[in-house]
């Protein structure tokens, strides 16, 4: 028997979505009204934003920078005030002086008063008490030099120099160096540094060389004190003129 033919397979059919149902008239009008209101509010917000002035644009670097000083700011006075506390001390003050000189670059009067301190700042200026405490050794070296001896000539030579200085302090006639160191010692005891420096002028070369290290410290102290007086007076004068 011949086999019967199989029935043809049914073709798969894809379901077709139903077309969207139109909204009821009331719901459609409500959605349209809401959309129009949103557009109107957005337009109003944009108008208000455009009507306001824009905030100034500031770069990050400018935001952290301090406001510039006015053109007439008393920079020389600022430098002087920062420098003055260093002058009565004995420590070096090169940075404070460099700052004061930079601030006074356009001020000839202040620059002239600061100029003598350039020889003082690198080492500083010894205090008056230190000068008085170390003068004995310097005076002894000067007396030994006048005698033609070195500072390390020995115990006997140093005792002889000390005896000569003691005799000069009692009023006995002595050499020019003995008289000079005695006058300088009396001036130091009274706190008169200018008189002490004046008493040691005009000595012979050997005592002068022996006294040079001590006198250099004395001269730095004199320069620092004079500059402090002059700078303070200038600052007070400038402040009174403002």
C-alpha positions, 0 to 999 in steps of 0.5 A: 500500500502506498503511504498516505501523504502527511497533512501540510504543517500549519504556518506559524502566525505572529500575533499582531498588537492591537492598535493603541486606543485613543485617549478619552477627550478629557485625559488628552486635554489634561496632558496637553495642558501639563506639557504647555505649563512645563514649557512656560515655566522653563521659558520663565526660568531661562528669562530670569537667569538671563536677566541676572548679571553673571558672577565674575570669573576668578581663576584659582590662582587669583582666588588664593592671592592676597589683595595687592597693596596700594601704590602709596603703601609705606613699604620702607617703613614696613622694612624698618619695623621688621629690621629694628628688633634685630639691631640691639641683638648680637646675632647676624641679621642678613635676611632682615637687612636684605628685606629692608633694603628691598622695601627701601629701593625707591627711597634714597633717605631710607636706603642711605640710613640702611647702607652702614648696616651692610658691614654689620649684618653678616656677623652681627654686633657684640653687646656692650657687656660682651665688649666690656668683658673681653676688653681686658684681653685685648688691652693686655695684647696691646700692651704686650705689642707695645713691648714688642711681645706676642700675646702668647709671650708667656706667663711672666710677660703677661703678668708684667703687662697686667702690673703696668696696666694696674699702675696706670689705673692708679695714675702713674705715668705710663706709655701712650698705649697704657694711657689709651687702654685706661681711658677706654676701660673707664669709658666702657665702665660708664657705658660710653662706647663712643669715648672708648673708641675715641680713646683708642685712636692714634696708637702706634701700629703694633698696639693698633693691630693687636686691638683690631679684632676687638675694635671691629666688634666695637665699631659694629655695635656703634654702627648698629646703635646709630642706625637704630636711632636714625631709622626709628626717628625716620619712621616716627617722622614718616608716620607723623606726616601721614 
